[in-house]
C-alpha cells in the first residue's frame, strides 16, 4: 500500500543546528511532531514543501518523488502555517477565489460554508482580521481542496481556548469528511492527545521516540521508596530520585508484574502506579536522562 508520506534520511543544516530524520505517514493517519522551540518542527515542514531546500534525503508523497512531481503533489496538499500569510489587501472572498485556481478538487461550497460556520465576513480585507479570524480563513483555504494530506504547523498556537476547540473540532470533521493523512506540529499536548494517532518526540533535530497513541497509553508512572540501587534489567525506564534519595518516581514503557517484582526484589516499596498524560511523557522523554 502506498504511504501518504515517506521521508528517508532528510537532512538540513544551519549554523548550530543539524536536522536528520526519517519517518512515514500512512493514508488517513495523523502523525504529531512535538518538541521544544528550535527542535526542528517547522524546518521539517519547510523542507517537505521545498520552501527550504534540504541538504539530503528523499521525500515522497503518495508514492511520488517531491523533486520530480512537486506541482502535482502540492495540488493534493492542504497547508496551515502558524502565522498565516495570505494577501493582506484582498478581501476574504477574493483570497478563496484566487486559491481555488490552483486546486482541481477545490470545493467552493465547502469553503464558504466553513467561513459561515466560523462567522467570518467574506467582504473584509485579510489585514483587517484578528489573529484568530485569520486562522479560520487559513483553515478554510487548507481544507477547501479536500486534500489527500493536511500539513498543520502549530494550528492552535496563541489562540484562546474557544478558538482552539473550534479548530480541533474542524480537524476532526475533516478526518470524517475526506480522510486526509495529517502531519501536525504542536507544543500543546492536549491538542495532540485529541488528534494524533502517533506521536514523534523531536529534540535537537532528531526523533527521540515515535510511538502510537495506543502504545503511549500503556506507559505507567511508578512511585515508591528504596534505599538501594534501582537498576532493573530487561526493561526501558526513566527514573527520578527527587529531593529524598529514598523516594523515587519511575516512568516505564514496559509495565508488567515482572517489573514490580524486580523492584521489590531490590528492596523497593511501591506506593502507587499511575497513568501519565502526554505532557508527563513529553517531559520525561525530552528532559529526563536515564539512570
Buried (B, 14 or more C-beta within 10 A) or exposed (E): EEBBBBBEEBBBEEEEEBBBBEBBBBBBBBBBBBBBEEBBBBBBBBBBBBEBEBBEBBBBBBEBEBEEBBEEBBBBBBBBBBEBEBBEEBBBBBBBBEBBEEBEEBBEEBBBEBBEBBEBEBEBBBEEBEEBBBBBBBBBBBBBBBBBBBBBBBBBBEBEEEBBBBBBEBBEEBBEEBEBBBBBBBBBBBBBBBBBBBBBBBBBBBBEBBBBBEEBBBBBBBBBBBEEEBEBEEBEBBBBBEEEEEBBBBBBBBBEEEBBEBBEEBEBEBEEBEEBBBBBBBBBBBEEEEB
